[in-house]
């Protein structure tokens, strides 16, 4: 009946628990079928039949309480999911895209037309208005035209040469940038810089030259005006 350590045999323990559960179940069943059922079918139903209006008020109030409890639970859950900082709303905005940049080797690998398009895109990145490529046959020295925030006209010539831009090319641009295109700022870009005579001529005639190092800074993210102001005055 008992094990060596004094505990009840497992089989007998199982039988004892079974008898206790059955006895408790029988008592619960008798209580529900006797007392509870009688209370529902006789007492409660008699109260409802005798006082239908009060019963309606009680039922409506019961459901109103349930509704309020549900609203309260929803408010608690919303508060639990709110941001930790009071008054700060959670946002899931898309990160801003990285600003447009080019590596020098990318600019070197482009076609002349692609290089002009890249310069127009960099102007757009810097906030210049309506940058448009106009280079091609009959362009009269202008490859890209745009306007700055002050309404000034920017006329750009893009020289993607494998050598420094010479003085005759700068002279030709000077002859058309202002008379033909109304440039307020005439800018000539040289992928591989300028000869010294070309720089001297540009300085005398107030042309803005953007050499290789200036182009590198511009292509890597600096604003064009910031690049120019670093060594001259617009």
N, C-alpha and C positions, 0 to 999 in steps of 0.2 A: 504494500500500500504506500509506504514511504521509501524514498531512496536512502542511500547510505548517509547523505548529508542532512537528512531530516526533511527534505522537501517532498511535496506530494507527487505521486507518480504522474507523468505527463498525460496519460490516457484518462486517468481519473480526474485530473484537473480540467481536461477538455469536457468531460461529461458534466462536471459541476458547473462550469461556465455556461454550457448549453441549457441546463435546467434553469439557471438564474435568468438567462435571456428569454427563454420561453415564458417563464413566470411573469417577468416584467412586461413582455409583449401582451400576455393575456390580460393583465391588469389595465394596461393602456387601452386595449381594444374595448374592454367592458366599460371603461370610463368614457370613451368617445361615443360608443353606440348607446350608452345609457344617458349619462349626464349631458354631454356636449350636444348630441343629436336632439335630445329633448329640449335643451335650451334654445337651439336654433329653430326647431320646427314648432315649438309651442310658445315659449316665452317671447323670443325675439319677433317671431312672425305675428304674435298677438299684439305686441307693442306697435309694430308697423301698421297693422290693420286698424288699430284703435286711434292712432295719431299719424295719418298719412302726411300732413303738412310739415309737422315737426321732423318726420323721417326724411322728407325731401331736403329740408334745410340741413340736416346732419350729413346726408350723403353729399350734397353740393359742397358743404364746408370741408368734408373729408377730401374730396378731389381737389379743392382749392389749395388745401394744405400740401397735398402731394405736388401740385404744380409749382407752388412757391419753393418747396424743398428742391425740386428739380432745377429751378432757376438759380437757386443759391449754390447748388453743387456745380452748375456750369460756370458761375462767376468765380468760384474757388479754383476750378481747374484752369480757367483763363488767367487768373492771377498767378498761378503756379508756373504757367508757361511764359509769363511776361519777361522782358529783359531785366537784367539785374540792376541797371541804372534807372532810377525813377524818371519818367517822362521821356525816356529814349525808346523809340520804336525800332524793332528789329527789321533790318532790310537785307535783301539778298540781291542787290544791284550787281549787274555785270561789271567786272573791272574795266576801267578805261583801257582802250587799246594802246599799245606802245606807240610813241611818235614815230613817224616815218624817218628812216635813216638809210644811208647807203654806205657801203665800203668803197674805198677808192678802186679796188680791183673790179668791183661790179660796174662802176662808172666807166672804167677803161674797157670793159668787155662789151659795152653797149654799141649799137650803131649810132651814127650821128643823130638820126631822128629819135632814137631811144634816149640819148643823152639830153636832147631838148625836152622830151616828155618828162624826164626825171627832174630837170630844173623847174619845170612848171609845177610838178607835184610838190617839190620842196617849198616853192612859193606859197602854194595852197596850205601846206602844213604850217607855215609861219603866219597865216592869217591874211595874206594878200587877197584882194578881191578880184574875181573873174580872171584868174590866170589862164591864158590860152596860148597854145603854140601856133605861131603864124609862119614859122620857117618853111622854106621850100623855094621853088622857082618863083622869082619875082618878089621875094620878101623884102627887098631893099634894106638888107642888113639887120632886120629884126627877126629873132627866132621865137621869143616869148614876150608877151605884153601883159601887164597886170596893173592894178591900182592898189595903193596902200590905204590904210585906215583914214588918212587925211585927204584922200582923193587924188593924190599925186600919181602921175603915170610913170610906170617903171618899164623901160624897154631894155631887154636883155638879148645879147648875142652870145651864143654858146659855141665855143671853139674846142672841139674834142680832137686835138691834134697830138701827134706823137712827138712834137717839138714845141718850143716856146712860140707864142704868137708874135709875129713880126710887126714892125711899125706900119707898113702899108695897110695891113688888115685893120689896125686900129684907126688909121686915118679914114679908111673907107666907112667904117662904122660911124665915126664922128660926122661925116658928111650927110648921113641920113637919119640918125637917131632923133635929133631934135627937129630939123626942117620937115622930114617926111612923117614922123610918128608922134611928134609932140612930146618927146620925153622930158619929164622933170628930172628924172635920174636915169642916165644912160650907163648901163652896166655891161661890161664884157667879161666873160668867164673863160679862162684858159686852163684846160685840164693839166697842162704841163708848163704853166707859167707864161711869162712874157720876156721878150728881149729888153735890154736896158733902153734902147731908143724908143721902143713901144711904150714903156713906162713913163719916160720923159714926155712924150707927146701927150699921153693920156692926162698927165698932171697939168700940163699947160692948158688943156682944153676941157678940164673939169669932167673927164670921163672916169668912171669908177672901175678899177680892175680887180678881179677876183682870181688870184693865182692859185697854185696847187694847194698850199697850206691853208689859205682862206677857204677854198672849196672843201678841203678835208673837214675843217671845223663846221662849216655849214651842213655838209652831208651827214655829219655825225650828230647833229641835233641842235647846234647853235642857231639863233635867229640871224637871218642875213644882215639885218641892220646892225646887230651887235658885232658881227664879224667886221663889217665895214668901219664902224665907229672906232674899233680898236686901233685903227691906224690912220684914219682920215675923218673928215667932217662932211656929213651929207649936205 
